[in-house]
Amino acid sequence: MWIRPAIKECGFRYWEYVLCYVDDVLSISHKPELALKGIATKFKLKNDKMEAPEMYLGADISRISNVDGDLC
């Protein structure tokens, strides 16, 4: 697991995560493609693709809206 502090353009502070297990990689960030593109410079991604996950380590995952209506 990799974690670091980050700041959105609006000034909101949050934590970015990259979770790795064998051949599964999950980036949790406002801009997850930046971390995944960095990983792709050193390692080959399966079918050279990055997409929103539906499952990670056998668990179904999805995006939800918070109380302000923002998609998380």
Contacts in CASP RR format, 6 or more apart in sequence:
PFRMAT RR
TARGET T0000
AUTHOR 0000-0000-0000
METHOD contacts of the structure
MODEL  1
MWIRPAIKECGFRYWEYVLCYVDDVLSISHKPELALKGIATKFKLKNDKM
EAPEMYLGADISRISNVDGDLC
1 17 0 8 1.000
1 18 0 8 1.000
1 19 0 8 1.000
1 20 0 8 1.000
2 17 0 8 1.000
2 18 0 8 1.000
2 20 0 8 1.000
3 15 0 8 1.000
3 16 0 8 1.000
3 17 0 8 1.000
3 18 0 8 1.000
4 15 0 8 1.000
4 16 0 8 1.000
5 13 0 8 1.000
5 14 0 8 1.000
5 15 0 8 1.000
5 16 0 8 1.000
6 13 0 8 1.000
6 14 0 8 1.000
6 15 0 8 1.000
6 16 0 8 1.000
6 29 0 8 1.000
6 30 0 8 1.000
7 13 0 8 1.000
7 14 0 8 1.000
8 14 0 8 1.000
8 30 0 8 1.000
14 30 0 8 1.000
16 27 0 8 1.000
16 28 0 8 1.000
16 29 0 8 1.000
16 30 0 8 1.000
16 35 0 8 1.000
17 26 0 8 1.000
17 27 0 8 1.000
17 28 0 8 1.000
17 29 0 8 1.000
18 25 0 8 1.000
18 26 0 8 1.000
18 27 0 8 1.000
18 28 0 8 1.000
18 35 0 8 1.000
18 39 0 8 1.000
19 25 0 8 1.000
19 26 0 8 1.000
19 27 0 8 1.000
19 28 0 8 1.000
19 56 0 8 1.000
20 26 0 8 1.000
21 57 0 8 1.000
23 46 0 8 1.000
24 56 0 8 1.000
24 57 0 8 1.000
25 36 0 8 1.000
25 39 0 8 1.000
26 53 0 8 1.000
26 56 0 8 1.000
27 33 0 8 1.000
27 35 0 8 1.000
27 36 0 8 1.000
29 35 0 8 1.000
32 50 0 8 1.000
33 50 0 8 1.000
36 45 0 8 1.000
36 50 0 8 1.000
37 50 0 8 1.000
39 45 0 8 1.000
40 48 0 8 1.000
40 50 0 8 1.000
52 63 0 8 1.000
53 61 0 8 1.000
54 60 0 8 1.000
54 61 0 8 1.000
54 62 0 8 1.000
55 61 0 8 1.000
63 71 0 8 1.000
63 72 0 8 1.000
64 71 0 8 1.000
64 72 0 8 1.000
65 71 0 8 1.000
65 72 0 8 1.000
66 72 0 8 1.000
END
